[in-house]
């Protein structure tokens, strides 16, 4: 085994499952801290917490090589006052709990990764945004990211390296965005969304796991790091590539006015589809990280196969 113990906080969701599956092969013990109980699976065990209180779950952090915080209410909802408050608190409160637990630990984790979001950057169609020269945007989603990262960095952890991993749109077979886009393609509705010129900064799920593994072994890296493919594409290209690999010859587009109506009907926000996220992983690529699925078509083929 390569590692002794890693801890995934809020790890019962899609991305937590991706990381648990990957690290279970190379780690003696994978601990998931979750609101929901689950049976132990070989070397993966679940500890229940409420996400709001101190408790015995803190003992799991001791001696861990890695703690990944994946907590946060799904942003796929309407941004009313209640949902806004829950989106913020579901990120800030667990981050504070983890920070306090790590600070008082006698054997703290070597690395603490907070999974944040690449949506922190401004709407960009003019040039890409990265960790060095990127410009922070404005609006509710960006404010969430700013509060989230400020909470994370407010903790002084001299024995624990910290990384805010700004995640792009994760593409995978089992869950997340890709199955929904594929369903549109299957129904003949997989055309561009809006004008199709908005950039999509994506990453294959396996490259997420590979990048986390890479960051564990590159102790010189810390702070804000973008976790996105080095080849972002426009929405129209994304949909065309899915159609091409799936061998669907056509796809009806969804104009902005229709998306706005649909968003209200299904209880979501058009920002999730229409914001142009043109983000580059400069820190990862400059440090030598190699993406296995950096090309979109190859990533889609890998998912569908």
C-alpha positions, 0 to 999 in steps of 0.5 A: 500500500502507498498510503496508510490513511486518508479521510474524505469528509462529506465523501458519500457523494459522487466525487467522494465515491470517485476518490474512495474507489481510487484510493482504496486500492493504494491506501490501507484505510479510507475513512468517509465522514458522512451524515449517512451511515453505510456498511464498511466495504473492505478497507473503506469505513464510514463514520457518521457526523452531523456536520455541525458539532464536534465529536468522536469523528475528530479522532479519524483525522489523527495520523491521516496523510490526507483529509479532503473536505467535499461538504456543500449543498448542491448548487443545482437549485433556485437561489432564494434566501433559504437556499442561499443560506444553506449553500453558504452554511453547508460549506463554512460550518464543516470547514470551521469544524475541520480547521478547529479539529486539525489545529488541536490535533497532536498528530494532524493530517499532512495535507488538507484539501478543500474542494472549492470551485473554479466558478470563483473566476469572472465570466470570461470569453476574452482570455483564460483565468488561472491561479496567477493572473485570474480575476475574481468575479462578482455575484452570489456563486463567487461570493460563496467561493470567497467566503468559503476560501476565506474561512479555510485560510483563516486557520493556521495549521503549521503542520498541515499543508493546505490546498483550495482545489478549485474544481471544474465540471467533473465528467464521469459515467455514474453521476454529475453533469455528463449523464444529463448531457448524454440524455439530452443527446440521446433524445435529440436535444443535444445542441448548443445551450444559449449561444454556445459560446460560453466556455466549459472548464471540465475535467475527467473524474479519473484526472481528479483522483490522479491530481489529488494523488499527485498533490500529496506527493508534491509537498512544494505545492500549496494554496489555490490550485485549479483542477480543470483540463488544460483544454477547455472548450466552448459549450457548442463544441462540448455538445458536438463532441458528445454527439460525435462520439455517441454517433448522434447526427443532430441535436436541437439547440436550447435558446437562452429564453427556453433555458430560463423557463426550463430552469424555473420549472425544474428549480435551478439557475441558468448560470450553471449552464450559461456562465463562461468558465474559461479556467486553466490549471497553470499550477498543475501543468507548470509543476509537471502533472500529466493529464490522462484525459486532457483531450475532450474527445478521448475523455468522452470515449473513455466514459462511454466505453 
